[in-house]
Amino acid sequence: MHVAASYNALRVMQYLIDKGASMATTDNIGELPIHKAGRSQLFGAFKLLSTASGGKYDELPNLGRETPLDLLRDNTKNF
């Protein structure tokens, strides 16, 4: 799911979600797939993960204390 979220692979993500893949698995820096989407300004991936989880992980911090919403907001400023 992390790789799919990093590449905005929405169809792959939806397939994984439909098959019951976890959206709560963290990587080595404590990031969920939704963190990856936020960090890269991948709005489609972020929205899909947020909607599918009911917003459950939108405010969950990584090991650096950054939430997915923080990352999305901070990185959007760079546009």
JOLINCOR-V918252 format. One line per field, one symbol per residue. burial: 1 if it has 24 or more other ideal C-beta (glycine too) atoms within 12 Angstrom, else 0. Layout:
burial=???
//
This chain:
burial=1101110111001001100000100000001111111111010011111101100011010100011110110000000
//
